[in-house]
């Protein structure tokens, strides 16, 4: 942990999420969506009205993203699910694997859903990163990863950034097709930084904002991998971040209570926000 939180950092949602994760700005409704994985809940927050609501899922939920026609696509324990606008659920891909669950997931510019998985026991090579087309067709992009986490693309779409948390790296891949990437190279080696890389967001300048689990921070790296800013967070287990609000200038940060001693870190599990942190990119909705 750092000595104190970032100046200007505010509490957006006071909560006690076990494993708050996966924030995304729903531009069609001007609201933040985020999940509490271990509580099997999707949370919604309107920063203007302050209104909050919750959708309870029947399984651990690694990520929830808006659908173009309304509703949500969710990365669940046993596969990819769809909620319609009225809240009715159906499976898009139901493929349970014993001991595995969905984790972070994002939507690419073509409307496809890129879903990561991991084993509950964090067994090496037990996870994947898979592209789910709008019709449900799946293509494994990265096999045999361990904790599939932050995924994003450069503003021009030519590069994919990716975090497998246990590697202590942020990797970059050239995009070679709708569901293919080229040879991996290390953009950032985080072994000498406090904590391990988790979720990430790419801003309009191509910089990467990376949350650090166990590090109490979000760190910004330039497109060439240079660390140029650290946002200290009053929660050791900082999980992910996303730009939102008017003009996509506010950085929302999710955190977790899991692993925190009772009574310690009062804001652990809350959603924090750093106003005017930068300029984010609009996030596409799932086309399915």
Secondary structure, DSSP 4 states (H G I P E B T S, - for coil): --SSPPTTEEEEE----SSEEEEEEETTTTEEEEEEGGGTEEEEE-TTT--EEEEE-SS-EEEEEEBTTSSEEEEETTEEEEE-TT--EEEEEE---TTEEEEEEEE-TTS-EEEEEEETT--TT-EEEEEE-TTS-EEEEEEEESBEEEEEE-TTSSEEEEEEGGG-EEEEEEEEETTEE---EEEEE-TTSSSEEEEEEEBTTS-EEEEEETTTEEEEE-TTS-EEEEEE-SSSBEEEEEEESGGG-EEEEEE--TTPPTTS-TTTTSEEEETT---B-PPPPB--
